Each structure stands twice: as structure tokens, then as C-alpha cells.
């Protein structure tokens, strides 16, 4: 008979062996020459630079930045409304959150880009305006629940101590509770930021100009121009080059904070 | 307890109900300026709720709270201004963990009282000195012991130059060996003439420091008077039983 430890070891070795076998099978079956021809053509790859960075990646970052900043503002207001003693505020925020979390981001983008101008004769100004606003509205709905959870995670005594020192409710929220809430929600916030970064790829439905083209659309256009998949690989690498340092930076920030506070 | 002086704190027919649960059933109490009153009683007797009604952290459902003669339950009362006169110390310290000790002590001075950075920091130095923690200025609360945290919390309240102080079981969350340092600070405050309401289980402190002891049970004041009377020769059976249990430990 095997002990449970030996059994565990056996299972682990079996998993290693299966994985290795699959990898070997994939590596030997793959037609590497064909793959390289269609997806790793160095000439096409390098022809994309620096345009892919100076235009496409730049626009992706701009949309992300505007969308996230706007989303934070909307999310914070909604979170405070959800926690308000005034019932209509709570209802309004709950409806907003349900609607824009429930709709696919693509639909919201179309709403802001096309339906709003027709219905209300209002066109969101600015080159980046409509896209950024649509992303902010969607992100705001997600961030609202995250921020609310963060605020609720701050012990009640913090608000009480601040109020006992004569701070108004708003002042106590702004100076004491919300700064602590953001420490708590830093990891989910990064998550939202990365999701938003990738959602910028949906903005193509608004129709892109040379000015507003973002990474994903840029890649697909390049694929259409070259009849080759290499641009998609280039775009994928650029996305990773943005998200990886970002998540590392936040992980570092988190560690540093843990050392400073509690 | 001079009757002629206007009380610093006066509670009139104070009631507090949480749904169907009536926690305070008509409390009348006066605390004169400079007086130290200890509230004792079994847990659930309403003493903490009573204390929290004094600065309206808990909203009374009946009766009035008068601070220096001003009815703070009136709708036109500027509660935030009144609260700057009433320092409060909590069982769980409630220091602001994202701020260093200095910022814990200056934030309300600057944002509520409008003091300059220099004024606020000078005051912070002075009150920290007073609680014996002048060297901890730049530490974060998490790096301090429980006793030190509570002394910083007292200093934070004192930095506002309050006219009175409320202590809500200030030593109950502390390890036994750290209780003394906090009680010493409270004792020295009392000796300097601070008006204090103290919810406590420390009968020794009540006996030595308090001018008056209030025994509460089931939402009413059962007995109050000089510590020697209430703690030494209690008249009510409920007080006697409570003291027997507490002192037997």
C-alpha cells in the first residue's frame, strides 16, 4: 500500500509527464516554417515600428487614461450615492450600475457614439471625447461596487473618530475613510484598469480615423494590408509590454504599503 | 459638586431605543466643570450608549443633551463645532492608520479649527510630551503598542483643546501590563481639572480619581454619589451584586 504522501507524489509525476508529452506533441506536429511565415515575418514586424507605438499604443493609453479617470470619478460618486441615507440616491445609483454592468461595453459605446447624438442632438466634443466617455461610463459602473466595498471595509470607528474631532461627514469621508478605502481596493482597481485597457479595442465601432486608431484596430488593419498575421503578434506584445509593468508596479506599491501600514 | 455653576454636561430625560430594544430609559445626569464622573455597570447596561449620546455619535430618541448649557439636540445646533469642545477616546483607539502620529494629531486642528501648520505642529508636540510620547512623532500607529496607541489617541483629542473628555472603556482592549500607563495619563488629566466622563471597569481608578460614580443597570441610573459611598457601601442590591462579581475577580 502507498501512503497518502506517496500517492500525491505519483499523481504529480503523472501530471508532469502528461504536460511534457503534450508539449512535445505540439512542438513536433507544428509546421514551424509555415507558422513563422504567417505570424512572425520579421520584415513586416519591424515595418510596424515606430508607428505602432507612437500612434496606436499612444491612443490606447490616452483612451485608457481618460476612461479610467472618468470612471473613477463616476464610480466614487455612485459608491457614495449607494451608501447615502437618501433612498432615491441609492436607487438611482443601483439602476445605473445594473444597466451599465449588464450591457456589453460594445452596446454602451454605440449608445454614446450614435444614439445620444441622434436622440438629444448632443455630440460629445473632442477627438477622444465620445470613446473616453463611453469607457468611463462602463468602468464607473464596475468601479462603483469596488469602491463601495472598499469604503465599507474601513472600520466604523474611523468615521466616528473623525466625527468626534468635529469633522463634517464629507470631510471625514474625504480625508480619513476614502484614502484608506483606496488602499484596500488597489488590487481590484488594477484589475479594472487592465480590463479597461483591453476594452479600448471595442472603440473601433465608432469608426476610427488616423487620429484615434488604437492598437487592436491598427493590428487588424495591418493584417488586411499585408495578408499576414504578424501585426497581431506585434500588437499582442505591445499590450503585454503595457500591462506587465503595470501589474508589477502595483504589486510593488502594495508590498511597500503593507510594510508602512499595519 | 457646586450647584450654582452651570453644568458642563447635562442630560435630561435621555432615551435611546434601537428598534424595540430600549437601551436608555430616561437618564438625568449633571457633570460640573472640572468634575470626573465614572460610569460603571454590567455590560449591556447602556453606559457606552449613554456616553456616545453626549456628543451625539449615537442619536438620542428622546430627551436632551446640554453642553455648557447649549441644547445640542436642537435642529439649529452646529454639531461639528460643539464636538470640537468634547474630546473622545475609544476602546479600539481608532487612530488613523494611514497617517503618522504627527498627522493624526494635526489633521483635525488644521481642517476643523483652521490652525496653521506651525501652530498645529507646536500643539502636537506639546500634547505628545504630555502623554510621554514625544519621540514617536513620525511613527505610524501600527508600530506602536496598544498602550502607546491609546496615549496618542488621548493626545489627538487633547490637541483640539477640548473643554471636556469622554472615555469609552479606554483600557478594555489593552494587555493588562499596558493598562497602567493609560490610567496614569487619565489621572494626570483629572488632576489638571479636566471635566471627564469615564466608562470603565477599573474600580481602583474610579475609587481614587472620580468625584462621582454612577452605577447603571438595564438603561437606568440605579445609584450615584461619591465613590466611597457607591463603591464602599452601596445601598442598592443590584449595585452590591455587581461589585461583588467585579471585585471577586
Boltz contact constraints between the chains, C-beta under 6 A:
constraints:
  - contact:
      token1: [A, 157]
      token2: [B, 90]
      max_distance: 6.0
  - contact:
      token1: [A, 157]
      token2: [B, 92]
      max_distance: 6.0
  - contact:
      token1: [A, 157]
      token2: [B, 94]
      max_distance: 6.0
  - contact:
      token1: [A, 160]
      token2: [B, 57]
      max_distance: 6.0
  - contact:
      token1: [A, 161]
      token2: [B, 94]
      max_distance: 6.0
  - contact:
      token1: [A, 164]
      token2: [B, 55]
      max_distance: 6.0
  - contact:
      token1: [A, 164]
      token2: [B, 83]
      max_distance: 6.0
  - contact:
      token1: [A, 164]
      token2: [B, 88]
      max_distance: 6.0
  - contact:
      token1: [A, 165]
      token2: [B, 108]
      max_distance: 6.0
  - contact:
      token1: [A, 166]
      token2: [B, 80]
      max_distance: 6.0
  - contact:
      token1: [A, 166]
      token2: [B, 83]
      max_distance: 6.0
  - contact:
      token1: [A, 166]
      token2: [B, 84]
      max_distance: 6.0
  - contact:
      token1: [A, 166]
      token2: [B, 112]
      max_distance: 6.0
  - contact:
      token1: [A, 167]
      token2: [B, 112]
      max_distance: 6.0
  - contact:
      token1: [A, 168]
      token2: [B, 80]
      max_distance: 6.0
  - contact:
      token1: [A, 176]
      token2: [B, 96]
      max_distance: 6.0
  - contact:
      token1: [A, 179]
      token2: [B, 98]
      max_distance: 6.0
  - contact:
      token1: [A, 180]
      token2: [B, 98]
      max_distance: 6.0
  - contact:
      token1: [A, 261]
      token2: [B, 97]
      max_distance: 6.0
  - contact:
      token1: [A, 261]
      token2: [B, 140]
      max_distance: 6.0
  - contact:
      token1: [A, 261]
      token2: [B, 142]
      max_distance: 6.0
  - contact:
      token1: [A, 262]
      token2: [B, 142]
      max_distance: 6.0
